């Protein structure tokens, strides 16, 4: 992938000049990470997406997608002891690569400054503003954060009483008309509303963290315009809430989590969107397909699950993870099925990876995965798939969190007979066989 030299030069200039005058600068920190791989089928072709569900285990389901990121940070400390830290992060994700010829845009993922030990703040408190991540925990085996994820542009204070953070996060209207697709600057992807200005969801988030339990919760409010435009649905104020908690048990590194959310935040919390922030996915257009947003985003989501990485002995571990999700979408919501009635979807996802070191640098690492989805629709049959993977991992060490590793695997997937038509190499067949190589790195 071609990386813009101008962008890299701008990043270095930004972080190198960010330190305050008359302050002691610490070394510039550069971190990154990513993944890349290839997959072939027993039919002799290739496959981008083995079962299409990372919740059954990280590999081989990432298959041929690739991802990489770069993060830069610079900390400066004044004579008084007050300090500042500037962070800048970018990444790329390509879900359908064409060998080394595919191109995607770099995304801005972090752009903020944090201050600590300021003379007007309580002891131990910090203040941060800009674009930053606001979430908790990471269920690595299933590749999502149990969050919920409130990442976005905001301002907040953390470390109050040693464990409380309070933030305001802004979510402006998202009405990109595609102008950027042809290389133009998308200057018209927002609109002013008479008597209101640009419609915005004001989000207030609180975090509480201690060694046993982490809690994050937020409330969002978007004021509606007083009058709807001609031919559009009348708008109401849009509200949403989301809350999540992770209990960190002292036995075996076990984590238990639970989440709740409603309306547009529930849609983003639902498993299909669980990798994104709840502050995304709302257009704020005057009516969605002729339906006001209060109905268009009517939804509720609840999820509970467990995950862990547990050492079983020298050079041996097991990493299990599972969750159950309940998702209810209103009959007029943007994710409704057109049945004209509320629809409930249930999901179970489970995976377990086992690893036994054969030497210091290679390990046998098989994995199991299970997925089941069903709705409350009359006559609807549950969709179920089972995945069995045999693989080896090679690296400087064989621990779960090894920074760089190469994984070579073969995977068998069984799809139930009622959901075996996918139009691909195994169309009409329940049994599928894949093999591939998956590379992960971090520094």
C-alpha positions in Angstrom: 0.0 0.0 0.0 1.3 3.4 -0.8 1.6 5.8 2.1 1.6 9.5 1.6 5.0 11.0 2.5 3.3 14.3 3.1 0.9 12.8 5.6 3.8 11.1 7.4 5.8 14.3 7.5 2.8 16.2 8.8 2.3 13.6 11.6 5.9 13.9 12.7 5.8 17.7 12.6 2.6 17.7 14.6 3.9 15.5 17.4 7.4 17.0 17.5 6.1 20.6 18.0 3.3 19.8 20.4 5.4 20.1 23.6 5.0 23.2 25.5 7.9 25.7 25.7 10.1 25.3 28.8 8.9 21.7 29.3 10.9 18.5 29.4 10.0 16.4 26.3 9.9 12.7 26.5 10.9 10.5 23.5 8.3 10.3 20.6 6.4 7.0 20.9 5.4 5.2 17.7 3.2 2.1 17.9 1.3 0.1 15.3 -0.2 -3.2 14.5 -2.3 -5.1 12.0 -3.1 -8.4 10.2 -3.1 -9.8 6.7 -3.6 -13.3 5.3 -4.8 -15.5 2.5 -7.4 -18.3 2.3 -8.1 -21.0 -0.3 -11.0 -23.4 -0.5 -11.0 -27.2 -1.1 -12.6 -26.4 -4.5 -9.4 -24.7 -5.7 -10.6 -21.1 -5.4 -10.2 -18.4 -2.8 -12.5 -17.1 -0.2 -12.8 -13.7 1.5 -14.7 -14.7 4.6 -14.8 -18.3 5.7 -18.0 -18.3 7.7 -18.3 -14.5 7.8 -18.5 -14.4 11.6 -15.5 -13.4 13.7 -17.4 -14.2 16.9 -16.7 -17.9 16.1 -13.0 -17.2 16.6 -10.6 -14.7 15.2 -9.0 -17.0 12.7 -9.7 -18.1 10.1 -12.7 -15.8 9.9 -10.6 -12.7 9.2 -9.4 -14.7 6.2 -8.2 -12.2 3.5 -9.1 -9.0 5.1 -6.2 -6.8 6.1 -5.8 -4.0 8.7 -3.0 -1.9 9.9 -2.6 1.2 12.1 0.0 3.7 13.2 -0.1 5.7 16.5 2.1 8.5 17.6 2.3 10.2 21.0 4.5 12.8 22.7 4.5 13.7 26.4 5.9 16.9 27.8 6.3 17.7 31.5 6.6 21.3 32.9 8.9 22.2 35.9 5.7 22.3 38.0 5.1 18.6 37.4 2.1 19.3 35.1 2.2 17.3 31.9 0.6 17.1 28.5 0.3 14.2 26.1 -0.6 14.6 22.4 -1.9 11.5 20.5 -2.4 11.0 16.8 -3.6 7.8 15.3 -4.5 6.6 11.8 -5.5 3.2 10.4 -6.6 1.3 7.2 -9.1 -1.5 6.9 -9.7 -3.4 3.7 -12.4 -6.0 3.7 -12.1 -7.1 0.1 -8.4 -6.9 -1.0 -7.1 -7.7 -4.4 -3.6 -8.9 -3.5 -1.4 -5.9 -3.1 -3.3 -3.7 -5.6 -6.2 -2.8 -3.4 -6.4 0.7 -2.1 -8.4 2.3 0.7 -8.3 5.6 2.5 -6.5 6.2 5.8 -8.9 7.0 8.6 -8.3 9.4 11.5 -8.8 7.3 14.7 -7.2 9.5 17.4 -6.4 13.2 17.6 -6.4 14.6 21.1 -4.4 16.2 23.9 -4.5 15.1 27.6 -3.3 17.1 30.6 -2.5 15.9 34.1 -1.3 17.3 37.4 -2.8 20.7 36.5 -3.1 23.0 39.6 -6.9 23.5 39.4 -7.7 19.7 39.0 -8.2 17.3 41.9 -5.1 15.2 42.6 -4.9 12.3 40.1 -7.4 13.8 37.7 -6.7 14.4 34.0 -8.5 16.3 31.3 -8.7 15.3 27.7 -10.2 16.8 24.5 -10.4 15.9 20.9 -11.0 12.6 19.1 -10.4 9.7 21.4 -11.6 6.2 22.4 -14.0 5.9 25.3 -14.8 2.3 25.9 -13.7 -0.6 28.2 -12.4 -4.1 27.9 -11.6 -6.2 24.8 -13.0 -9.6 24.0 -10.1 -10.6 21.7 -11.2 -14.1 21.0 -14.4 -12.8 19.4 -12.9 -9.5 18.1 -15.1 -6.9 19.7 -15.1 -4.6 22.7 -17.9 -5.4 25.3 -18.1 -1.6 25.7 -20.4 -0.1 24.7 -18.1 2.1 22.6 -18.6 5.8 22.9 -15.5 6.8 20.9 -15.7 10.1 19.2 -15.0 13.8 19.5 -15.5 15.1 23.0 -14.1 16.6 26.2 -13.9 15.0 29.6 -12.3 14.7 33.0 -11.0 11.3 34.3 -9.6 10.0 37.5 -12.1 11.8 39.8 -11.8 10.1 43.1 -9.4 7.7 41.5 -12.0 5.9 39.4 -14.7 8.2 37.9 -14.7 9.9 34.5 -17.3 12.4 33.1 -17.4 13.3 29.4 -19.5 15.2 26.8 -19.4 13.7 23.3 -20.8 15.4 20.3 -22.5 13.6 17.4 -23.4 15.9 14.5 -25.7 15.0 11.6 -24.3 12.4 9.2 -25.7 13.1 5.7 -22.8 12.6 3.4 -24.2 12.7 -0.1 -21.3 10.8 -1.6 -19.5 13.8 -3.0 -16.2 12.5 -1.7 -16.5 9.4 -3.8 -15.4 11.3 -6.9 -12.5 13.0 -5.1 -14.4 16.1 -4.3 -14.4 17.6 -0.8 -17.7 16.8 0.8 -18.7 20.3 1.7 -22.5 19.6 1.6 -22.8 16.6 3.9 -24.5 18.6 6.5 -27.4 21.0 6.6 -28.7 23.8 8.8 -32.2 23.4 10.2 -34.2 26.6 10.7 -34.3 27.6 14.3 -31.8 24.9 15.3 -28.7 24.9 13.2 -27.0 21.6 12.5 -28.8 18.8 14.3 -26.7 17.2 17.0 -27.0 14.4 19.5 -25.5 15.6 22.8 -24.0 12.6 24.7 -23.1 12.6 28.3 -21.0 9.6 29.4 -19.8 8.4 32.8 -17.2 5.8 33.5 -16.4 4.0 36.8 -13.4 1.7 37.1 -11.9 -0.3 39.9 -10.0 -3.6 40.1 -13.2 -5.7 40.2 -15.8 -3.9 38.1 -15.8 -1.4 35.2 -19.0 0.4 34.3 -19.7 2.8 31.4 -23.0 4.4 30.6 -24.3 7.3 28.6 -27.4 9.3 27.7 -27.9 11.0 24.3 -30.4 13.8 23.4 -31.0 15.3 19.9 -33.4 18.2 19.7 -35.8 18.1 16.8 -36.6 21.0 14.5 -39.8 22.8 15.3 -41.2 22.4 11.9 -40.7 19.6 9.3 -39.9 20.4 5.7 -42.7 20.1 3.2 -43.3 16.4 2.3 -41.3 15.0 5.2 -42.3 13.3 8.4 -42.8 15.4 11.6 -39.7 15.0 13.8 -39.6 14.4 17.5 -36.7 14.7 19.9 -34.5 11.6 19.7 -33.1 10.1 22.9 -30.9 7.1 23.6 -29.1 5.4 26.4 -26.5 2.7 26.6 -24.8 1.1 29.6 -22.3 -1.8 30.1 -20.4 -3.4 33.0 -17.5 -5.9 33.1 -16.9 -7.9 36.3 -13.2 -9.0 36.4 -13.1 -12.2 38.5 -9.9 -13.2 40.3 -10.1 -16.7 39.0 -8.6 -17.7 35.7 -8.8 -14.2 34.2 -12.5 -14.6 33.7 -14.5 -11.5 32.6 -18.3 -11.4 32.7 -20.0 -8.5 30.8 -23.5 -7.2 30.2 -24.8 -4.4 28.0 -28.1 -2.6 27.4 -29.0 0.1 24.9 -32.0 1.5 23.1 -32.9 3.3 19.8 -30.1 4.3 17.5 -27.5 3.2 20.1 -29.1 -0.3 20.3 -28.7 -0.6 16.5 -25.0 0.1 16.9 -24.6 -2.2 19.9 -26.2 -5.1 17.9 -23.6 -7.7 17.0 -23.5 -6.8 13.3 -22.3 -3.3 14.2 -20.6 -4.1 17.5 -17.2 -3.0 16.2 -18.3 0.6 15.8 -19.1 3.4 18.2 -22.7 4.0 19.3 -22.2 7.6 18.2 -22.4 6.5 14.5 -25.2 5.4 12.3 -27.8 8.2 12.7 -28.5 10.4 9.6 -30.6 13.1 11.4 -32.3 13.6 8.1 -35.9 15.1 8.3 -37.6 11.7 8.4 -36.2 8.4 7.2 -38.2 7.1 4.2 -41.1 9.2 5.3 -40.9 8.0 8.9 -39.8 10.2 11.8 -36.6 9.3 13.6 -38.3 8.3 16.8 -39.9 5.4 14.9 -37.0 4.9 12.4 -34.5 4.2 15.3 -36.8 2.4 17.7 -34.8 -0.6 18.9 -33.6 -2.4 22.1 -30.5 -4.5 22.5 -29.3 -6.6 25.5 -26.2 -8.8 25.6 -24.5 -10.9 28.2 -21.3 -12.9 27.9 -18.0 -14.2 29.2 -14.4 -14.3 28.0 -11.0 -15.3 29.4 -7.4 -16.3 28.6 -6.5 -18.9 31.2 -3.0 -20.5 31.7 -3.3 -24.2 32.1 0.3 -24.9 32.6 3.8 -24.2 31.2 3.3 -23.2 27.5 -0.4 -24.1 27.5 -3.5 -21.9 27.7 -7.2 -21.9 26.7 -9.1 -18.8 25.5 -12.9 -19.3 25.7 -15.6 -16.7 24.9 -19.3 -16.7 24.5 -22.3 -14.4 24.5 -26.1 -14.3 24.1 -27.8 -11.3 22.5 -31.4 -10.2 22.4 -32.3 -7.5 19.8 -35.7 -6.1 19.1 -36.4 -3.8 16.2 -39.5 -1.7 15.8 -41.7 -2.4 12.8 -40.8 0.9 11.1 -37.1 0.9 12.1 -34.3 1.2 9.5 -33.4 -2.4 10.4 -36.9 -3.9 10.3 -37.6 -6.8 8.0 -40.6 -5.3 6.3 -43.1 -7.6 8.2 -45.0 -4.7 9.6 -44.5 -5.8 13.1 -41.8 -5.6 15.8 -39.2 -8.3 15.3 -36.9 -10.0 17.8 -33.6 -11.7 16.9 -31.6 -13.9 19.2 -28.0 -14.8 18.8 -25.6 -17.2 20.5 -21.9 -17.1 19.6 -19.2 -19.2 21.3 -15.5 -20.0 20.6 -12.7 -21.7 22.4 -9.0 -21.7 21.4 -6.5 -24.0 23.0 -2.7 -23.7 22.6 0.1 -26.1 23.6 3.7 -25.1 22.9 5.7 -27.7 21.0 8.9 -25.6 21.4 9.5 -22.1 22.5 8.7 -20.8 19.0 5.9 -23.0 17.7 2.6 -24.2 19.2 -0.3 -26.4 18.2 -3.4 -24.1 18.4 -6.8 -25.7 17.5 -10.1 -23.8 17.9 -13.8 -24.4 18.0 -16.6 -22.1 17.0 -20.4 -22.2 17.2 -23.1 -19.7 16.0 -26.9 -19.9 16.3 -29.4 -17.2 15.2 -33.1 -17.3 15.4 -36.1 -14.9 15.3 -39.6 -14.8 16.6 -41.1 -15.0 13.1 -43.6 -17.8 12.6 -42.0 -20.7 10.7 -38.5 -19.2 10.8 -35.8 -21.8 11.3 -32.7 -21.1 13.4 -29.5 -20.7 11.4 -26.6 -22.7 12.9 -23.0 -23.3 12.0 -20.1 -25.2 13.6 -16.4 -24.5 12.9 -13.4 -26.7 13.8 -9.9 -25.4 13.1 -6.5 -27.1 13.4 -3.6 -24.7 13.3 0.0 -24.0 14.4 1.4 -20.6 15.5 5.0 -19.5 15.1 6.7 -16.6 16.7 9.3 -15.3 19.1 7.1 -16.9 21.8 3.8 -18.9 21.9 1.8 -16.8 24.3 -1.7 -15.5 23.5 -0.6 -11.9 23.3 2.6 -12.5 21.3 3.4 -9.3 19.3 4.2 -11.0 16.0 3.0 -14.4 14.9 2.3 -16.5 11.8 -0.7 -18.9 11.9 -1.1 -21.7 9.4 -4.5 -23.5 9.6 -7.1 -25.7 8.1 -10.8 -25.2 9.0 -13.9 -27.3 8.6 -17.3 -25.5 8.7 -20.7 -27.1 8.8 -23.8 -25.0 8.0 -27.3 -26.3 8.7 -29.2 -27.6 5.7 -31.7 -24.8 5.6 -29.0 -22.1 5.2 -26.4 -23.6 2.9 -27.1 -21.6 -0.2 -24.5 -18.8 -0.4 -23.8 -18.6 -4.1 -20.1 -19.3 -3.6 -17.8 -22.3 -3.8 -19.9 -24.3 -1.5 -23.4 -23.2 -2.7 -25.9 -25.9 -1.8 -23.4 -27.8 0.4 -23.4 -27.9 4.2 -19.7 -28.9 4.6 -16.9 -26.5 3.7 -13.1 -26.9 4.0 -10.6 -24.0 4.0 -6.9 -23.5 4.5 -4.8 -20.4 4.9 -2.2 -18.3 6.6 -2.9 -15.5 8.9 -0.3 -13.0 10.1 -0.7 -10.6 13.0 1.8 -8.1 14.3 2.2 -5.3 16.8 5.0 -3.0 18.0 
